[in-house]
Amino acid sequence: MHKLVRSQRKPRRSRLLRLLKYTLYTSLFGAALFGFTLLYLSQSGLPPADSAKNSQLIDLKGQAVTVFSSSERNRQPVGLNEISPWLIKATLAVEDRKFYDHFGFDIKGMLRAMFVNLKEMDKVQGASTLSQQLARNLYLSHERTWSRKLKEAKLTTQLEMKYSKDEILNMYLNEIYYGRGAYGIEAASQMYFGKPAKELGLAESAILAGIPKGPTYYSPYNHMKNAKDRQKIVLSAMVQTGSITQKQADEAYNRLLSFNSPQQRTRTDAAPYFRDYIRNIVVHDLGFEESLLEHGGLRIYTTLDMDAQRAAEAAVASELQNSPDLEAALVSIDPRNGYVKALVGGVNYGTSQYNHVFATTRQPGSSFKPIMYLTALASKKMTPVSTFNSQPTLFHYDDNRKTYSPKNYGDKYLGEIDMRKAIAASDNIYAVNTILTVGADQVIELGKKMGITSPMEAVPSLALGTSPVSPFEMATVFSVISNQGQKVTPIAVLKITDEEGHTLYKAPQAKEQEQVIEPAAAYVLTQLMESVFEIGGTGNRVSAEIKRPVAGKTGTTSTDAWLVGFTPELSTAVWVGYDKGKTLGTAESRKAAPIFANFMEKALEKVPPKIFPMPSGVVSVYIDSATGKLATADCPDKKLEVFVQGTEPTEFCTAHGEQPAEPLPVEEKPESHSWWSDLKRWWME
């Protein structure tokens, strides 16, 4: 029995020894491999640093249009002893607190960031050390692949082996991008404060140390509030690391800084406002670093149509070149695919880079009304022949606790009118009656579905466009109407590649279009909006310049003039006004319409005119103009009108004779534009 026990122990002891030997050999092999790798990396030379290459904006035809560099690289290398200690401490506190303790990688920081990102299910925290950032900026593209990350790790290790910590820090501070073409702290210090980097104080250093995280977003030239918020974060980090006291942080934050005046951009690049729009998308929406966009050799493929863009710039310039301080915005979207084809954010980019296309402080006036009328038609609470009395009216709302008394432009009132007449003449009394009939909440709900992101107030004056929106939102909304009620999210960036042609980003495949409103209701509204350009319509004075079917709506407030309209191919919003809210004169308030007309005709000059296609669910019947009922042969003034099926009149007019047994036969619908009818007759003759 004793021998049996000893024989059982022997195999166990043998297995344990084998396991220990295996572990020892594996460890020795791993150590040897690690040592060999370190030796190899120490003997290998670093690749040459990437030279600056301008990133290009590519238009829809594949042609390079412009570059993203705001200026030539401005770089003035200095030694570490020529940089303010405050700047060094601020940079280390906010970017890499363990810089002098790690070997190029902050393992704790990486694990902490991984935990936070997993918790938030998003990349909300990074853990790149200064060494990693330097390796990426000097040697690598920003292709988001595992191979690029492995290369970054290799190069970071080599940097740490070949250079001292002070040398790496010095290289970093001379390489990092601070915005507006300034690379390195000396160039940034001279540009922002007009002084050498060694003379920077604590407050100035905290401002500059915060900029590299977002050179445009945290620029004191572009967004002072963002810059100050970031400065507070930097100062708090310095307090946490013991570099300064809380009292010093508070004093630095409250100190009034004197900035150099930003240099005027005198570039005459094509589509500068569109370029800035793309820059914002690439950096803030897609997460590319701005330094890479400035000089990383990227190719940004966009939806820009240069023919349409040139037409837009020419239309704005022709109307406003002799109007000092008057500003304008134009944006045009293809409703079929959401492509942003043209964008003009102001009259003179050299004077003002503010992009008015995205300004959300402008009241759309009556150009907002189509959203409300579409709500009425889709809900079937109203039809094109629904009437209200256009006369001075005191409206009661909010359970009769409040009143509202709108007026028509020029105090002109039209008496009993239907929806077509109300849209053409932009009648305010009819509009307020409509919103009280369908409900402001329902109008707001539809507006949001169609593309309005700005807040809207559920009050009767919403019918007259008192809630501010941007031109971009209005062009998006009208594209839904043009596209038979289907919404396509606007898109401007299709693809991004690096200098070697590797795809870094590709726009996701368009999802199935969202049917926001039924096609029949969108078509009926389109037919009513064509009346704006007919005799008696507010856009009639420019109708002769547009040689194709077009629908739209004007809008005028004391400070804003609009024309938003569409064809089957383009949805375009035009706004004109002053930046400081100055009141528009009569002549100034009429400039939006000719800009719209000139642009649409020129942008579509190579496209054959198309009528708006009629979907199913639409009924055309002759009605008596006076009664809104089905017309008879005896009615002296009848017109062909379209309705959402099921909402058309069923009662015959009896004011001019006996009621017939059946409605009048509907022949070919007369075209809404007189030029169109004339052209057809001329062709047939």
C-alpha positions as CSV (number, residue, x, y, z in Angstrom):
1,M,0.0,0.0,0.0
2,H,2.9,2.4,0.9
3,K,4.5,1.7,-2.5
4,L,1.3,2.5,-4.3
5,V,1.1,6.0,-2.7
6,R,4.7,6.8,-3.5
7,S,4.1,5.7,-7.2
8,Q,1.2,8.1,-7.4
9,R,3.2,11.1,-6.1
10,K,6.0,10.6,-8.5
11,P,3.9,11.3,-11.7
12,R,2.4,14.4,-10.1
13,R,5.8,15.7,-9.1
14,S,7.0,15.0,-12.7
15,R,4.1,16.9,-14.3
16,L,4.8,19.9,-12.0
17,L,8.5,19.9,-12.9
18,R,7.6,19.8,-16.6
19,L,5.2,22.7,-16.2
20,L,7.8,24.7,-14.4
21,K,10.4,24.0,-17.1
22,Y,7.9,25.0,-19.8
23,T,7.1,28.2,-18.0
24,L,10.8,29.0,-17.6
25,Y,11.6,28.3,-21.2
26,T,8.7,30.3,-22.4
27,S,9.7,33.2,-20.2
28,L,13.3,33.0,-21.4
29,F,12.1,32.9,-25.0
30,G,9.8,35.9,-24.5
31,A,12.5,37.9,-22.7
32,A,14.9,37.1,-25.5
33,L,12.3,38.0,-28.2
34,F,11.5,41.2,-26.3
35,G,15.2,42.1,-26.0
36,F,15.8,41.3,-29.7
37,T,12.9,43.5,-30.6
38,L,14.2,46.4,-28.5
39,L,17.7,45.9,-30.0
40,Y,16.2,45.9,-33.5
41,L,14.1,49.0,-32.8
42,S,17.1,50.8,-31.3
43,Q,19.2,50.1,-34.4
44,S,16.5,50.9,-36.9
45,G,16.2,54.4,-38.2
46,L,13.1,56.4,-38.0
47,P,11.4,57.2,-41.3
48,P,11.5,60.7,-42.7
49,A,8.7,62.9,-41.3
50,D,5.8,63.5,-43.6
51,S,6.1,66.7,-45.6
52,A,3.2,69.1,-45.6
53,K,0.6,68.3,-48.3
54,N,-2.5,70.3,-48.8
55,S,-5.8,68.4,-48.5
56,Q,-8.1,68.9,-51.5
57,L,-11.8,69.4,-51.8
58,I,-13.2,67.4,-54.7
59,D,-16.4,68.3,-56.4
60,L,-19.2,66.0,-57.8
61,K,-17.4,65.6,-61.1
62,G,-14.1,64.5,-59.4
63,Q,-12.3,67.8,-60.0
64,A,-10.1,69.4,-57.3
65,V,-11.8,72.7,-56.4
66,T,-9.8,74.1,-53.5
67,V,-7.5,73.2,-50.6
68,F,-8.2,73.4,-46.9
69,S,-5.0,75.1,-45.8
70,S,-5.9,78.5,-44.3
71,S,-2.3,79.6,-45.1
72,E,1.2,78.4,-45.6
73,R,2.7,76.5,-42.7
74,N,3.8,79.0,-40.1
75,R,6.6,77.3,-38.1
76,Q,9.3,78.9,-35.9
77,P,11.2,76.2,-34.0
78,V,12.6,77.1,-30.6
79,G,14.4,75.3,-27.8
80,L,12.7,74.1,-24.7
81,N,14.5,76.8,-22.7
82,E,12.8,79.4,-25.0
83,I,9.3,78.3,-24.0
84,S,7.5,79.6,-20.9
85,P,7.5,77.1,-18.0
86,W,3.8,78.0,-17.6
87,L,3.1,76.7,-21.1
88,I,5.0,73.5,-20.5
89,K,3.2,72.8,-17.2
90,A,-0.2,73.6,-18.8
91,T,0.5,71.3,-21.7
92,L,1.6,68.4,-19.5
93,A,-1.2,68.9,-17.1
94,V,-4.0,68.7,-19.8
95,E,-2.4,66.3,-22.3
96,D,0.0,63.9,-20.5
97,R,0.4,64.2,-16.7
98,K,2.6,61.0,-16.5
99,F,4.9,62.1,-19.4
100,Y,8.1,61.9,-17.4
101,D,7.1,58.6,-15.7
102,H,6.0,56.4,-18.6
103,F,7.9,54.8,-21.5
104,G,5.7,56.2,-24.2
105,F,2.4,54.5,-23.2
106,D,0.2,55.3,-20.3
107,I,-1.2,51.9,-19.5
108,K,-3.4,53.1,-16.6
109,G,-4.7,55.9,-18.8
110,M,-5.5,53.4,-21.6
111,L,-7.4,51.1,-19.3
112,R,-9.3,54.0,-17.7
113,A,-10.2,55.3,-21.2
114,M,-11.3,51.9,-22.3
115,F,-13.5,51.5,-19.3
116,V,-15.1,54.9,-19.8
117,N,-15.7,54.3,-23.5
118,L,-17.2,50.9,-22.9
119,K,-19.5,52.4,-20.2
120,E,-20.6,55.2,-22.5
121,M,-20.7,53.0,-25.6
122,D,-18.8,55.7,-27.4
123,K,-15.3,57.2,-27.7
124,V,-15.6,59.9,-25.2
125,Q,-12.1,59.7,-23.7
126,G,-8.7,59.1,-25.3
127,A,-5.3,58.1,-23.8
128,S,-2.7,59.1,-26.3
129,T,0.5,60.3,-24.7
130,L,2.6,63.2,-26.1
131,S,5.0,60.6,-27.6
132,Q,2.2,58.8,-29.4
133,Q,0.8,62.1,-30.7
134,L,4.2,63.1,-32.0
135,A,4.7,59.8,-33.7
136,R,1.3,60.1,-35.4
137,N,1.9,63.6,-36.5
138,L,5.4,63.1,-37.8
139,Y,5.2,59.8,-39.5
140,L,1.8,58.4,-40.1
141,S,-1.4,58.8,-42.0
142,H,-4.6,58.8,-39.9
143,E,-6.1,55.7,-41.5
144,R,-8.2,54.0,-38.8
145,T,-6.8,50.5,-39.0
146,W,-5.0,48.1,-36.6
147,S,-1.9,48.1,-38.8
148,R,-1.7,51.9,-38.4
149,K,-2.0,51.5,-34.6
150,L,0.8,48.9,-34.6
151,K,3.0,51.2,-36.6
152,E,2.2,54.0,-34.1
153,A,3.3,51.8,-31.2
154,K,6.5,50.8,-33.0
155,L,7.4,54.4,-33.8
156,T,6.5,55.6,-30.3
157,T,8.9,53.1,-28.8
158,Q,11.6,54.2,-31.2
159,L,11.1,57.8,-30.3
160,E,11.4,57.0,-26.6
161,M,14.6,55.0,-27.2
162,K,16.3,57.5,-29.4
163,Y,15.4,60.8,-27.6
164,S,15.3,62.0,-24.1
165,K,12.0,63.1,-22.6
166,D,13.0,66.8,-22.9
167,E,13.8,66.3,-26.6
168,I,10.5,64.6,-27.2
169,L,8.6,67.4,-25.4
170,N,10.5,70.0,-27.4
171,M,9.7,68.3,-30.7
172,Y,6.1,68.0,-29.7
173,L,5.8,71.7,-28.8
174,N,7.4,72.6,-32.1
175,E,5.1,70.3,-34.1
176,I,1.6,70.6,-32.6
177,Y,-1.0,72.5,-34.6
178,Y,-2.5,75.6,-33.0
179,G,-4.9,76.7,-35.8
180,R,-4.7,79.2,-38.6
181,G,-1.6,77.7,-40.1
182,A,0.4,78.1,-36.9
183,Y,2.5,74.9,-36.2
184,G,4.5,75.0,-32.9
185,I,4.2,77.2,-29.8
186,E,6.4,80.0,-31.1
187,A,4.3,80.6,-34.2
188,A,1.2,80.4,-32.1
189,S,2.4,82.8,-29.4
190,Q,3.4,85.3,-32.0
191,M,0.1,85.0,-33.9
192,Y,-2.3,85.1,-30.9
193,F,-0.4,87.4,-28.5
194,G,2.4,89.1,-30.6
195,K,5.1,87.9,-28.2
196,P,7.8,85.1,-28.0
197,A,6.8,81.9,-26.4
198,K,9.2,82.4,-23.5
199,E,7.2,85.5,-22.4
200,L,3.8,83.8,-22.1
201,G,2.1,84.2,-18.8
202,L,-0.1,81.7,-17.0
203,A,-3.4,82.9,-18.4
204,E,-2.0,83.1,-22.0
205,S,-0.4,79.6,-21.6
206,A,-3.6,78.1,-20.4
207,I,-5.4,79.5,-23.5
208,L,-2.8,78.1,-25.9
209,A,-2.4,74.8,-24.2
210,G,-6.2,74.2,-24.7
211,I,-6.3,74.9,-28.4
212,P,-4.7,71.8,-30.0
213,K,-7.6,69.6,-28.9
214,G,-9.8,71.6,-31.4
215,P,-7.9,74.4,-33.2
216,T,-11.1,75.8,-34.7
217,Y,-13.5,75.0,-31.9
218,Y,-11.3,76.4,-29.1
219,S,-9.8,79.3,-31.1
220,P,-10.3,82.6,-29.3
221,Y,-10.8,84.2,-32.7
222,N,-13.7,81.9,-33.6
223,H,-15.3,81.0,-30.3
224,M,-14.2,83.0,-27.3
225,K,-16.6,81.2,-24.9
226,N,-15.3,77.8,-26.0
227,A,-11.7,79.1,-25.5
228,K,-12.4,80.4,-22.0
229,D,-14.2,77.1,-21.1
230,R,-11.2,75.2,-22.3
231,Q,-8.9,77.5,-20.4
232,K,-10.7,76.7,-17.2
233,I,-10.2,73.0,-17.8
234,V,-6.5,73.5,-18.3
235,L,-6.2,75.6,-15.2
236,S,-8.1,73.0,-13.1
237,A,-5.8,70.3,-14.4
238,M,-2.8,72.4,-13.3
239,V,-4.3,72.7,-9.8
240,Q,-4.8,69.0,-9.6
241,T,-1.2,68.3,-10.6
242,G,0.1,70.9,-8.0
243,S,1.6,73.2,-10.6
244,I,-0.5,76.2,-9.3
245,T,-2.9,77.0,-6.5
246,Q,-6.6,77.5,-6.9
247,K,-6.1,81.2,-6.2
248,Q,-3.6,81.5,-9.1
249,A,-6.1,79.6,-11.4
250,D,-8.9,82.0,-10.5
251,E,-6.7,85.0,-11.1
252,A,-5.6,83.7,-14.5
253,Y,-9.1,82.9,-15.6
254,N,-10.4,86.3,-14.7
255,R,-7.5,88.2,-16.3
256,L,-8.5,90.2,-19.4
257,L,-6.2,89.1,-22.2
258,S,-5.2,91.2,-25.2
259,F,-5.2,89.2,-28.5
260,N,-3.7,90.2,-31.8
261,S,-6.2,91.1,-34.5
262,P,-6.8,88.0,-36.6
263,Q,-5.3,88.3,-40.1
264,Q,-7.8,89.0,-42.8
265,R,-8.1,86.1,-45.2
266,T,-7.6,87.4,-48.7
267,R,-7.9,84.1,-50.5
268,T,-10.1,83.9,-53.5
269,D,-10.7,80.1,-53.4
270,A,-13.7,78.7,-55.1
271,A,-16.7,78.0,-52.8
272,P,-15.0,79.2,-49.5
273,Y,-18.2,79.0,-47.4
274,F,-18.8,75.5,-48.7
275,R,-15.2,74.6,-47.9
276,D,-15.7,75.8,-44.3
277,Y,-18.9,73.8,-44.1
278,I,-17.0,70.7,-45.2
279,R,-14.2,71.5,-42.7
280,N,-16.8,71.5,-39.9
281,I,-18.2,68.2,-40.9
282,V,-14.8,66.5,-41.3
283,V,-13.4,67.7,-38.0
284,H,-16.4,67.8,-35.7
285,D,-18.8,65.2,-37.1
286,L,-16.4,62.7,-38.5
287,G,-13.6,63.2,-35.9
288,F,-10.6,63.9,-38.2
289,E,-7.8,66.0,-36.7
290,E,-7.7,69.5,-38.0
291,S,-3.9,69.4,-38.6
292,L,-4.5,66.4,-40.8
293,L,-7.1,68.3,-42.8
294,E,-4.8,71.3,-43.1
295,H,-1.7,69.5,-44.4
296,G,-2.3,65.8,-44.5
297,G,-2.9,65.3,-48.2
298,L,-6.5,64.1,-47.8
299,R,-8.9,64.1,-50.7
300,I,-12.4,65.0,-49.6
301,Y,-15.0,63.9,-52.2
302,T,-18.1,66.1,-51.9
303,T,-21.5,66.8,-53.4
304,L,-20.5,70.2,-54.7
305,D,-21.8,71.0,-58.2
306,M,-19.4,73.8,-59.4
307,D,-21.8,74.9,-62.2
308,A,-24.5,75.4,-59.6
309,Q,-22.0,77.0,-57.2
310,R,-20.8,79.5,-59.7
311,A,-24.5,80.3,-60.5
312,A,-25.2,80.9,-56.8
313,E,-22.2,83.2,-56.3
314,A,-23.0,85.2,-59.5
315,A,-26.7,85.6,-58.5
316,V,-25.8,86.9,-55.0
317,A,-23.1,89.2,-56.4
318,S,-25.3,90.6,-59.1
319,E,-28.0,91.7,-56.7
320,L,-26.0,92.8,-53.7
321,Q,-22.7,94.2,-55.1
322,N,-23.9,97.8,-54.7
323,S,-25.7,97.2,-51.3
324,P,-23.2,98.1,-48.5
325,D,-23.5,95.8,-45.4
326,L,-26.5,93.9,-46.8
327,E,-25.9,90.1,-46.4
328,A,-27.3,87.1,-48.1
329,A,-27.4,83.3,-47.9
330,L,-28.2,80.7,-50.6
331,V,-28.2,76.9,-50.2
332,S,-29.5,74.4,-52.8
333,I,-30.2,70.7,-52.2
334,D,-31.1,68.0,-54.6
335,P,-34.3,66.6,-53.1
336,R,-33.9,63.2,-54.7
337,N,-30.7,62.2,-52.9
338,G,-30.0,65.0,-50.4
339,Y,-26.8,66.3,-52.1
340,V,-25.9,69.8,-51.1
341,K,-25.2,71.2,-54.6
342,A,-24.4,74.9,-53.8
343,L,-23.8,77.0,-50.8
344,V,-23.1,80.7,-50.4
345,G,-22.9,81.9,-46.8
346,G,-22.4,85.6,-47.4
347,V,-21.7,88.4,-49.8
348,N,-17.9,88.7,-49.3
349,Y,-15.9,85.9,-47.7
350,G,-12.8,88.2,-47.4
351,T,-14.9,90.6,-45.3
352,S,-16.8,88.1,-43.2
353,Q,-16.4,84.3,-42.9
354,Y,-19.7,84.0,-40.9
355,N,-21.9,81.4,-42.7
356,H,-25.4,82.8,-42.8
357,V,-26.7,79.5,-44.3
358,F,-26.7,78.0,-40.8
359,A,-27.8,81.2,-38.9
360,T,-30.7,80.2,-36.7
361,T,-31.7,83.7,-35.6
362,R,-33.7,84.7,-38.7
363,Q,-37.5,84.6,-38.8
364,P,-38.7,82.9,-42.0
365,G,-41.9,85.0,-42.2
366,S,-44.5,83.7,-44.7
367,S,-42.0,81.2,-46.2
368,F,-42.9,79.0,-43.2
369,K,-46.6,78.8,-44.2
370,P,-46.3,75.8,-46.5
371,I,-45.5,73.6,-43.5
372,M,-48.8,74.7,-41.9
373,Y,-50.8,74.3,-45.1
374,L,-49.3,70.8,-45.7
375,T,-50.4,69.9,-42.1
376,A,-53.9,71.0,-43.0
377,L,-54.0,69.1,-46.3
378,A,-52.5,65.9,-44.9
379,S,-54.9,65.9,-41.9
380,K,-57.8,66.5,-44.3
381,K,-59.1,69.2,-42.1
382,M,-58.9,71.6,-45.0
383,T,-58.7,71.5,-48.8
384,P,-57.7,73.9,-51.5
385,V,-61.2,75.3,-51.6
386,S,-61.6,75.9,-47.8
387,T,-62.3,79.5,-47.3
388,F,-61.8,82.2,-44.6
389,N,-62.7,85.9,-44.6
390,S,-59.6,88.0,-45.1
391,Q,-60.4,91.0,-42.9
392,P,-59.0,92.6,-39.7
393,T,-59.6,90.0,-37.0
394,L,-59.0,89.6,-33.3
395,F,-58.2,86.0,-32.6
396,H,-58.7,84.4,-29.2
397,Y,-56.6,81.4,-28.1
398,D,-55.3,79.6,-25.0
399,D,-58.9,79.0,-23.7
400,N,-59.8,82.6,-24.6
401,R,-57.2,83.9,-22.1
402,K,-55.1,85.5,-24.8
403,T,-55.7,87.5,-28.0
404,Y,-53.8,88.0,-31.2
405,S,-54.5,90.6,-33.9
406,P,-52.3,90.1,-37.1
407,K,-52.3,92.4,-40.1
408,N,-51.8,91.9,-43.8
409,Y,-49.0,93.6,-45.6
410,G,-50.0,97.1,-46.5
411,D,-53.4,96.6,-44.7
412,K,-54.7,94.9,-47.8
413,Y,-57.6,92.5,-47.2
414,L,-59.2,90.3,-49.8
415,G,-62.5,89.2,-48.3
416,E,-63.6,85.5,-48.8
417,I,-60.6,83.6,-50.2
418,D,-59.5,80.0,-50.6
419,M,-56.2,78.3,-49.9
420,R,-54.7,78.9,-53.4
421,K,-55.4,82.6,-53.2
422,A,-54.1,82.8,-49.6
423,I,-50.8,81.2,-50.6
424,A,-50.4,83.3,-53.7
425,A,-51.1,86.6,-51.9
426,S,-49.5,85.5,-48.6
427,D,-52.6,86.4,-46.6
428,N,-51.9,86.4,-42.9
429,I,-55.5,86.3,-41.7
430,Y,-56.1,83.1,-43.6
431,A,-52.9,81.6,-42.2
432,V,-53.8,82.3,-38.6
433,N,-57.3,80.8,-39.1
434,T,-55.5,77.7,-40.6
435,I,-53.2,77.2,-37.6
436,L,-56.0,77.5,-35.2
437,T,-58.0,75.0,-37.2
438,V,-55.2,72.3,-37.4
439,G,-53.4,73.1,-34.2
440,A,-49.9,74.6,-33.7
441,D,-48.6,71.4,-32.0
442,Q,-49.4,69.4,-35.2
443,V,-47.6,72.0,-37.3
444,I,-44.5,71.8,-35.1
445,E,-44.5,68.0,-35.2
446,L,-44.6,68.0,-39.0
447,G,-42.0,70.7,-39.2
448,K,-39.6,68.6,-37.1
449,K,-40.2,65.6,-39.2
450,M,-39.4,67.6,-42.3
451,G,-36.1,68.9,-41.0
452,I,-36.5,71.8,-38.7
453,T,-34.3,71.4,-35.6
454,S,-34.6,74.9,-34.2
455,P,-37.2,75.4,-31.4
456,M,-40.7,76.4,-32.5
457,E,-43.2,78.1,-30.2
458,A,-46.8,76.8,-30.3
459,V,-48.6,80.1,-30.7
460,P,-50.8,81.5,-33.4
461,S,-48.0,83.8,-34.7
462,L,-46.0,80.6,-35.6
463,A,-48.2,80.7,-38.8
464,L,-46.5,83.9,-39.8
465,G,-43.0,82.5,-39.3
466,T,-42.0,84.1,-36.0
467,S,-39.9,81.2,-34.8
468,P,-36.3,81.7,-36.2
469,V,-34.9,79.0,-38.4
470,S,-31.9,78.7,-40.7
471,P,-31.8,78.8,-44.5
472,F,-30.4,75.3,-44.4
473,E,-33.4,74.0,-42.5
474,M,-35.8,75.7,-44.9
475,A,-34.1,74.2,-48.0
476,T,-34.3,70.8,-46.3
477,V,-38.1,71.2,-45.5
478,F,-38.9,72.3,-49.1
479,S,-37.0,69.3,-50.5
480,V,-39.4,67.0,-48.7
481,I,-42.3,68.7,-50.6
482,S,-40.5,68.5,-53.9
483,N,-39.7,64.8,-53.3
484,Q,-43.4,63.8,-53.0
485,G,-43.3,63.8,-49.2
486,Q,-40.1,61.7,-48.8
487,K,-37.3,63.0,-46.7
488,V,-33.7,62.4,-47.6
489,T,-31.1,63.6,-45.0
490,P,-28.8,66.2,-46.6
491,I,-25.3,65.0,-47.3
492,A,-22.2,66.8,-48.4
493,V,-19.2,64.4,-47.8
494,L,-19.2,61.3,-49.9
495,K,-15.7,59.9,-49.3
496,I,-12.4,60.7,-47.7
497,T,-9.1,59.2,-48.8
498,D,-5.5,59.7,-47.8
499,E,-2.7,60.7,-50.1
500,E,-2.1,57.1,-51.1
501,G,-5.8,56.5,-52.0
502,H,-6.7,54.5,-49.0
503,T,-10.3,55.1,-48.0
504,L,-10.6,56.6,-44.5
505,Y,-14.3,57.3,-44.6
506,K,-17.2,56.5,-46.9
507,A,-20.7,57.8,-46.4
508,P,-23.0,55.0,-45.4
509,Q,-25.5,53.7,-48.0
510,A,-28.6,55.8,-48.0
511,K,-31.3,54.2,-46.1
512,E,-34.8,53.9,-47.5
513,Q,-36.3,57.3,-47.8
514,E,-38.6,58.3,-44.9
515,Q,-42.2,59.0,-46.1
516,V,-42.9,62.1,-43.9
517,I,-46.2,63.0,-45.6
518,E,-48.4,61.2,-48.1
519,P,-47.4,62.0,-51.8
520,A,-50.8,63.2,-52.7
521,A,-50.8,66.0,-50.0
522,A,-47.3,67.1,-51.1
523,Y,-48.4,67.2,-54.7
524,V,-51.5,69.3,-54.0
525,L,-49.5,71.8,-52.0
526,T,-46.9,72.0,-54.8
527,Q,-49.7,72.9,-57.2
528,L,-50.9,75.6,-54.9
529,M,-47.4,76.9,-54.4
530,E,-47.0,77.3,-58.1
531,S,-49.5,80.1,-57.8
532,V,-46.9,82.2,-56.0
533,F,-45.2,82.8,-59.4
534,E,-48.5,83.5,-61.3
535,I,-50.4,86.8,-61.7
536,G,-51.3,88.1,-58.3
537,G,-48.7,86.0,-56.6
538,T,-45.9,87.5,-54.5
539,G,-43.2,86.0,-56.7
540,N,-44.9,87.0,-60.0
541,R,-42.4,89.8,-60.8
542,V,-39.6,87.2,-61.4
543,S,-41.7,84.5,-63.0
544,A,-40.6,85.5,-66.5
545,E,-37.0,84.8,-65.6
546,I,-37.8,81.1,-64.7
547,K,-38.5,79.1,-67.8
548,R,-39.7,75.9,-66.1
549,P,-42.3,74.8,-63.6
550,V,-41.4,76.0,-60.1
551,A,-43.1,76.2,-56.8
552,G,-42.1,78.3,-53.8
553,K,-43.0,80.8,-51.1
554,T,-41.8,84.3,-50.3
555,G,-41.3,85.6,-46.8
556,T,-40.8,89.1,-45.5
557,T,-40.3,90.5,-42.1
558,S,-39.0,93.9,-41.1
559,T,-35.4,92.6,-41.0
560,D,-35.5,89.5,-43.3
561,A,-36.4,88.7,-46.9
562,W,-36.8,85.1,-48.1
563,L,-37.7,83.1,-51.2
564,V,-37.7,79.4,-50.7
565,G,-38.7,77.2,-53.6
566,F,-38.1,74.1,-55.7
567,T,-38.2,72.2,-59.0
568,P,-38.0,68.4,-59.2
569,E,-34.2,68.8,-59.2
570,L,-33.4,71.5,-56.7
571,S,-34.7,72.8,-53.4
572,T,-33.3,76.3,-52.8
573,A,-33.5,78.8,-49.9
574,V,-32.4,82.4,-50.3
575,W,-32.2,84.9,-47.4
576,V,-31.3,88.6,-47.5
577,G,-30.9,90.9,-44.5
578,Y,-28.5,92.8,-42.2
579,D,-26.3,91.2,-39.5
580,K,-27.3,93.7,-36.9
581,G,-31.0,93.4,-37.5
582,K,-31.3,96.7,-39.4
583,T,-34.7,97.3,-40.9
584,L,-35.0,96.5,-44.6
585,G,-36.1,99.1,-47.1
586,T,-38.6,98.2,-49.8
587,A,-36.0,97.8,-52.5
588,E,-33.8,95.6,-50.2
589,S,-36.7,93.4,-49.2
590,R,-37.3,92.5,-52.9
591,K,-33.8,91.2,-53.6
592,A,-34.3,87.6,-52.5
593,A,-36.7,86.8,-55.3
594,P,-34.3,87.8,-58.2
595,I,-31.4,86.0,-56.6
596,F,-33.6,82.8,-56.4
597,A,-34.8,83.2,-60.0
598,N,-31.4,83.9,-61.5
599,F,-29.8,81.1,-59.7
600,M,-32.4,78.5,-60.5
601,E,-32.5,79.3,-64.2
602,K,-28.7,79.3,-64.6
603,A,-28.1,76.2,-62.4
604,L,-30.6,74.2,-64.4
605,E,-29.9,75.7,-67.9
606,K,-28.6,72.3,-69.1
607,V,-31.6,70.4,-67.6
608,P,-34.8,70.1,-69.6
609,P,-37.9,71.5,-67.9
610,K,-39.9,68.9,-66.0
611,I,-43.4,69.1,-64.6
612,F,-44.0,67.8,-61.1
613,P,-45.1,64.2,-61.4
614,M,-48.6,63.5,-60.2
615,P,-48.8,60.5,-57.7
616,S,-51.7,58.3,-57.1
617,G,-54.3,59.5,-54.7
618,V,-54.8,62.9,-56.4
619,V,-58.1,63.9,-58.0
620,S,-58.6,66.8,-60.5
621,V,-62.1,68.3,-60.8
622,Y,-63.6,71.6,-62.1
623,I,-64.9,73.8,-59.4
624,D,-66.9,77.1,-59.5
625,S,-64.5,79.9,-58.4
626,A,-67.2,81.7,-56.5
627,T,-68.7,78.8,-54.5
628,G,-65.9,76.3,-54.4
629,K,-68.4,73.6,-55.4
630,L,-68.3,71.3,-58.4
631,A,-68.7,73.4,-61.5
632,T,-71.5,72.9,-64.0
633,A,-71.7,73.9,-67.7
634,D,-73.5,77.1,-66.6
635,C,-70.8,78.3,-64.2
636,P,-69.2,81.4,-65.9
637,D,-65.9,81.2,-63.9
638,K,-64.7,77.7,-63.3
639,K,-61.1,76.3,-62.7
640,L,-59.5,73.0,-62.5
641,E,-58.3,72.2,-59.0
642,V,-56.5,69.2,-57.5
643,F,-57.4,67.5,-54.2
644,V,-56.2,64.6,-52.1
645,Q,-58.6,61.8,-53.1
646,G,-61.6,61.8,-50.8
647,T,-61.5,65.5,-50.0
648,E,-62.8,66.8,-53.3
649,P,-66.2,68.6,-53.3
650,T,-69.2,66.4,-53.9
651,E,-71.8,69.1,-54.0
652,F,-72.6,70.8,-57.3
653,C,-72.9,74.6,-57.7
654,T,-76.5,75.6,-58.1
655,A,-75.9,79.3,-58.3
656,H,-75.9,79.4,-62.1
657,G,-78.3,76.7,-63.2
658,E,-79.7,73.3,-62.5
659,Q,-77.5,70.6,-60.9
660,P,-76.2,68.2,-63.6
661,A,-76.2,64.4,-63.2
662,E,-72.4,64.2,-63.4
663,P,-69.3,66.5,-63.1
664,L,-67.7,68.2,-66.1
665,P,-65.1,66.0,-67.9
666,V,-61.5,66.8,-67.0
667,E,-59.3,67.4,-70.0
668,E,-55.6,68.1,-69.9
669,K,-54.8,70.3,-67.0
670,P,-53.7,73.8,-68.1
671,E,-50.1,74.5,-67.1
672,S,-49.7,76.9,-64.3
673,H,-47.0,79.0,-66.1
674,S,-48.3,81.1,-69.1
675,W,-44.9,80.8,-70.8
676,W,-45.2,77.0,-70.6
677,S,-48.6,77.0,-72.3
678,D,-47.4,79.4,-74.9
679,L,-44.4,77.3,-75.6
680,K,-46.5,74.2,-76.1
681,R,-48.9,76.0,-78.4
682,W,-46.0,77.3,-80.4
683,W,-44.5,73.9,-80.7
684,M,-47.8,72.3,-81.8
685,E,-48.3,75.0,-84.4
